[in-house]
Amino acid sequence: MFGLNDEQDGGPAFPNFNGDDRNNNGMTLRDYFANHALEADIEEIITEIREHNWRFPYEKKPVVTRQQARYIHADRMIEARKL
């Protein structure tokens, strides 16, 4: 995601260590975790958001897309790595 540093997005999932100085690190760990979120995890996050009436600042009602739920899951996974 644009604007996130390595601590926030987990850094590159598959870093390129071939010695060149190009910034070609591919997907971030956050993208990797989001891509591999299980359907049960996504459903749990959606249910949690609906039950607690949590919303994004720009939303008038508690709506979350499956893609947003995947990145919420990924952010939680990155936070868990810090413990």
Buried (B, 14 or more C-beta within 10 A) or exposed (E): EEEEEEEEBBBBBEEEEEEEEEEEBEEBBBBBBBEEBEEEBBEEBBEEBEEEEEEEEEEEEBEBEEEBBBBBBBBEBBEEEEE
